[in-house]
Amino acid sequence: MKLIIQLHNVTLTQAIENYILKRLDKLEHLDRWTIDARVALEHDNTRAPEKQFACSMRLGVRGPDLFAKDVESDLYAAIDAAAKKIEQQIRKRHGKFKVIKHQDAAKLKAVRRASDEVE
């Protein structure tokens, strides 16, 4: 997976980078077809103290990309919240694919039963 980290008024430390990688590894485990990830970290001094740090994530996957943004007082909390939103989107997407697959199988099963009853 290709990773791009954009920074605005934030210094990238090894701890922050490792934390982002750890969160993205969990997301990649949920959806192994992830192509790339773009993480933008922003610190805005003009905002209220409880909303100074912003984190936005975009995961490139097959189909529409997944995007989440969160604003918190702590940078790590913002990263966690954005990753959790992406995780929920992945789970919802996976559930939709499962439902479609099961509906198709149920239709085929009904057709086979109908053809067996006719014969």
BELCORRA-V532510 format. One record per residue. RES is the residue in one small letter. SS is DSSP state (helix for helix, strand for strand, loop for the rest). PSI is psi in degrees with one decimal (* if undefined). BURIAL is I if it has 16 or more other C-alpha atoms within 10 Angstrom, else O. Layout:
RES_SS_PSI_BURIAL, RES_SS_PSI_BURIAL
This chain:
m_loop_135.6_O, k_strand_134.5_O, l_strand_131.6_O, i_strand_125.3_O, i_strand_122.1_O, q_strand_136.5_O, l_strand_139.0_O, h_strand_107.7_O, n_loop_30.3_O, v_loop_137.4_O, t_loop_127.4_O, l_loop_113.1_O, t_loop_167.2_O, q_helix_-35.1_O, a_helix_-43.7_O, i_helix_-43.7_O, e_helix_-43.4_O, n_helix_-37.8_O, y_helix_-43.2_O, i_helix_-44.2_I, l_helix_-39.0_O, k_helix_-43.9_O, r_helix_-39.2_I, l_helix_-31.3_I, d_helix_-39.2_O, k_helix_-41.5_O, l_helix_-38.4_I, e_helix_-31.3_I, h_helix_-36.2_O, l_helix_-36.5_O, d_loop_97.3_I, r_loop_-5.3_O, w_loop_19.4_O, t_loop_130.5_I, i_loop_-52.1_O, d_strand_164.8_O, a_strand_137.9_I, r_strand_120.1_O, v_strand_127.3_I, a_strand_123.1_I, l_strand_135.9_I, e_strand_138.5_I, h_strand_124.5_I, d_loop_110.7_O, n_loop_-19.8_O, t_loop_-15.7_O, r_loop_169.1_O, a_loop_149.8_O, p_helix_-28.5_O, e_helix_-4.9_O, k_helix_44.8_I, q_loop_-32.3_I, f_strand_133.3_I, a_strand_141.2_I, c_strand_127.3_I, s_strand_139.1_I, m_strand_138.9_I, r_strand_122.1_I, l_strand_122.5_I, g_strand_114.9_I, v_loop_171.7_I, r_loop_133.8_O, g_loop_-157.6_O, p_loop_139.9_O, d_loop_155.0_O, l_strand_134.8_I, f_strand_140.0_I, a_strand_145.4_I, k_strand_141.6_I, d_strand_148.4_I, v_strand_126.2_I, e_strand_176.9_I, s_loop_-20.5_I, d_loop_138.4_I, l_helix_-43.1_I, y_helix_-36.7_I, a_helix_-38.0_I, a_helix_-41.0_I, i_helix_-44.1_I, d_helix_-46.5_I, a_helix_-41.9_I, a_helix_-42.0_I, a_helix_-36.7_I, k_helix_-38.6_O, k_helix_-41.8_I, i_helix_-41.0_I, e_helix_-42.2_I, q_helix_-38.9_O, q_helix_-39.7_O, i_helix_-44.5_I, r_helix_-40.0_O, k_helix_-43.6_O, r_helix_-43.0_O, h_helix_-39.6_O, g_helix_-40.1_O, k_helix_-43.2_O, f_helix_-37.9_O, k_helix_-42.8_O, v_helix_-44.6_O, i_helix_-43.2_O, k_helix_-43.8_O, h_helix_-34.9_O, q_helix_-41.5_O, d_helix_-43.1_O, a_helix_-38.6_O, a_helix_-39.1_O, k_helix_-43.7_O, l_helix_-39.5_O, k_helix_-40.7_O, a_helix_-38.8_O, v_helix_-43.2_O, r_helix_-40.9_O, r_helix_-40.8_O, a_helix_-40.0_O, s_helix_-32.9_O, d_helix_-36.0_O, e_helix_-32.8_O, v_helix_-39.1_O, e_loop_*_O
